[in-house]
Each structure stands twice: as structure tokens, then as C-alpha cells.
Amino acid sequence: MTNQSSPVGYHLQKARVVDPKSGTDREQDVIIQNGRIKESGRGLATPKGVIPLDLRGLLVVPGFIDLHAHLREPGEEYKEDFRSASAAAASGGFTSVCAMPNTKPPNDSRAITDLILTKTKEMGGIRVYPVGAITMGLQGQRLTEFGELKDAGVVAFSDDGRPVMNSRVMRRALEYGRTFDVPIIQHAEDLNLSEGGAMHEGRCSTHIGMRGQPSQAESVIVARDLALVELIGARYHVAHVSTKESIQMIREAKRKGLPVTCEVTPHHLMLTDEACLSYDTSTKVNPPLRTKEDVAVLWQALADGTIDAVATDHAPHSSIEKLVEYDCSAFGAIGFETALPLVLRLVEKKEMSLMTAIERMTWGPARTLGLPGGSLQEGTPGDVTCIDLEKEWTVDADSFRSKSRNSPFFGWTLKGKVVLTLVEGKMIHQDRGYT
């Protein structure tokens, strides 16, 4: 990644431009000037001081937006820090990332929000949007100061990997979310049902004698929360949805017109609980990898819009947490640098169009949390991702920008590579193989 001052702008020439918000899919130019999209169209003249880039054969799309990532700073910089996370995200085409609050200390006060925003702005690179904690210390008991945190710059509230188990507290959180017009993001997991489970409860867990988490650990929390949303009318977002039962309820809630959204991760789209049979601790994620039937429902829901966004749940861990017995290892996998080609596999399988796949990584997440970007329309931020759709590459640990290596996709041959990433017209990533 480079972190350099931008010229006046770039003239992206002769690329295939896909902009889901406007429905654009054709060869044309895009001019970025003074940090914003100035103009798009065919045969545009290069303005004075703007650098022309011939991108014929490449795909130009709005910069990807990740609604769910763990940057580990402050507190666990040995796993990841703002600089390494920014480099990894930019390498994967992400220009904006929502930072979850399970830092050490957690983001439950203005001081932590200010620290995150100050350090990331000084560093440059990707845009970082802090997500504030719902409860103090992520303990599920006492609400944080929603108004203060929103004023400080948080874009949503979540207790992240710790679900809000207390229904009264969740009701109050939704009421405050409605008052301040910010979404409540829930990690849907009934801890009483999932306790001790290292993978999905089913045939595979029984086969290897591993304690599992039933699908209902997720779906019963979704059911409770949707009942509260219907009562209160607050914006509610289900993080990393993984089961067919949850999808069915979310689809019905949307049919009723409730303000409900959800996301899915690439690893839940590409892997099933059979991957856990290898005892590779990179497959230990939460929620756990589910069955083939669940995955098929997720594919359909992503294609038909029941699922609003693809989010990585980028969760870096060091070998200290991962190179141990499976049931003792930490939950989580990194995801910035493999997200795009994994989603493109669904396009190759004809499960969805390229336009739909790009929408779920750009305008879909922007719309979900009301974030800037996600479009290439004139006047929008100059956040752009350039992709070589035909580039095949093998996932190699040594090539990753992330500090951590806990990916279940090492050794996979993938197709589709980000070659350039721009934020506000500044080139923050250029693939080594691109000239």
C-alpha cells in the first residue's frame, strides 16, 4: 500500500464501469478530481493536472464498504493495528470499514471513539467508521451514552460478539436507537444454547465428537429481536447471518415493512461444517459454519436481496490463539483480502449477476448504515476499486498485508484480483503485478 499525496485527480479511461446505484454497466471513463467523482461518460477529455490511467480490460466499481471488521486497535495490536488493517482492506478493494467495538478497552466512550477517528485520519488510507458498544464494557447490563457516542462519530451500536441477552436491555437499546436514528447491530446467539459449542451441531460434530452450537442458538435471538422491532420500530441489523431459519424470519420481517437488514460473510457462503472435519482452527468462526442446506439458502437470499450486504467479519488472531486444540482456539478468520474473489465465485456459478454481487459490497452496505460512498455518481466521494476479473491467483500467507494468518482459504486458487484502490482520489493500493 502507498500513502501518498494525491495529484489533482485521475482520469480512469476505457474501463468497464459497474455502478449498481445508477444501473451503469458499460465501457466508459470516470474522472476523479479534488477527491470526488467529477464526471463519467465516454470519450471524456482529460482535465488539466489530472493523470490519465488506461484501464481497458479492467472493471471499475465504487469502493467496497465493509460493515463488520475487527481492527484490534486499541489493545491487541499484536494481532492487527490500524496501519496493517488499512493495508489489508485496501488490498481487498475496501475503501470504508466499520470498526467493531470489542477492543481493549471497548469502544463504550467518547474517548475511545475519538482515539479511533484521530489515529485513522492522521494515518490516511481507508475510511474507518467506529461502531459503538451498546452496553458498558460489552457486559449487556448498562447502556452506553448513545447521544454522546453518536456526536463523537459512531455510525451504529453493537455489543459485537457478545449478544444482548437481556430482553429489557435490548428493548431500551432499540428505543434509544430509534431516538437517535442509528441502527442496532446484533450478534444473534443465545449463549445458553451455544455454550461450549466449537462448531455447528449436526452430523459432522457428532462424527468427530465435538460439542456443537445448534442453529436455534441464532434463530431464537433473531425471533425475539424481530418481535421487539415490530413493537418499537427501530432500525435493526443482524450481523453475519448463517441459518435458513434466520433468513426465513428476516424475509418475512422485510415483507411486513420492518426496518430490518442483515449481512453475510464470504466464509459462510463458501464453506460448510464439513470444513471443520480437518481440525483447521481457521474454520472455527462464530457463528459456526453451517450445513449445505443453510449455504444454499444464503446464496438465494443474497441474490434476491433478503441479505443486504457482504461483510467480512475480519477477525485477526495470532498463532497464540489459533495454534492450539480446536475447541480451545479463538473464534474468527481474516477476510479482507479474499472477499471479492469468493463472492465472484457465485457469479461464475450463475447464482447472481455481477451487478448484484458488486451491489452487495458497495451500495448495499452504504444504504444499510447510511454511509457516504457506494456509488460513482457525480459529486460522490472519489472512492474507487479497480479489478482484473480474469486474474487467477493462489492464496498465499506470505502475500497478505494483515498481521494475522488465520484464513481457511490458504492454498485456494481464486479468480479476480483488486489492482488499484483509491480513497478520495488518493491511490492507497496498487497490486504488485499491475503496471
Sequence and secondary structure as in RCSB ss.txt:
>XXXX:A:sequence
MTNQSSPVGYHLQKARVVDPKSGTDREQDVIIQNGRIKESGRGLATPKGVIPLDLRGLLVVPGFIDLHAHLREPG
EEYKEDFRSASAAAASGGFTSVCAMPNTKPPNDSRAITDLILTKTKEMGGIRVYPVGAITMGLQGQRLTEFGELK
DAGVVAFSDDGRPVMNSRVMRRALEYGRTFDVPIIQHAEDLNLSEGGAMHEGRCSTHIGMRGQPSQAESVIVARD
LALVELIGARYHVAHVSTKESIQMIREAKRKGLPVTCEVTPHHLMLTDEACLSYDTSTKVNPPLRTKEDVAVLWQ
ALADGTIDAVATDHAPHSSIEKLVEYDCSAFGAIGFETALPLVLRLVEKKEMSLMTAIERMTWGPARTLGLPGGS
LQEGTPGDVTCIDLEKEWTVDADSFRSKSRNSPFFGWTLKGKVVLTLVEGKMIHQDRGYT
>XXXX:A:secstr
       SEEEEEEEEEEETTTTEEEEEEEEEETTEEEEEESS    TTEEEEE TT EEEE EEEEEE   TTT
 TTT  HHHHHHHHHHTTEEEEEE S SSS S SHHHHHHHHHHHHHH SSEEEE B SBGGG SSSB  HHHHH
HHT   EE TTS    HHHHHHHHHHHHHHT  EEE    HHHHTT  EESSHHHHHHT  EE THHHHHHHHHH
HHHHHHH   EEETT   HHHHHHHHHHHHTT  EEEEE HHHHH  GGGGGG  GGG  SS    HHHHHHHHH
HHHHTSS EE   B    HHHHSS GGGS   B  TTTHHHHHHHHHHTTSS HHHHHHTTTHHHHHHHT S S 
 STTSB  EEEEEEEEEEE  GGG  SS    TTTT EEEEEEEEEEETTEEEEE TT  
